[in-house]
Structures are given as structure tokens and as C-alpha cells.
């Protein structure tokens, strides 16, 4: 069995325990904030990349439609 603590020693131990709990909680909040910031940064990059991909797809579709509108015979004559 552990030795009995005096009142003052128990108060000091309790205070130290509570300080350590507060420190750990503050560290946890800090880490969570950093994770959220990183998540937001990644989401912004994904959105930007998706917008660029969508734009490139629209441009490709536009060019493909333009090429399909030109009759093949006209394209052959102009190439000759």
C-alpha cells in the first residue's frame, strides 16, 4: 500500500496533476487546430485542381466539337 500523503502534499500533487491535464488539453487543441488548417489547405488545393481539370475538359470538348464539325473531305482537301 502507498504511504499516506499529508494534506499539503496531496494538494501539491492535485495541483500538479491539474496543471498537466491543462497542458495536455492545450496541446491537443493546438494539434487539432493544425490538422484543421492543413485539411483546409488541402481542400483548397483540391478545389483549385478540380477547377483546372474541369476547364481543360471543357476546352478539350470544345476543340473536339470543332474538329467534328469540319467534314472529312474538306479537311483532306485543305491538307493536300
Buried (B, 14 or more C-beta within 10 A) or exposed (E): EEEEEEEEEEEEEEEEEEEEEEEEEEEEEEEEEEEEEEEEEEEEEEEEEEEEEEEEEEEEEEEEEEEEEEEEEEEEEEEE
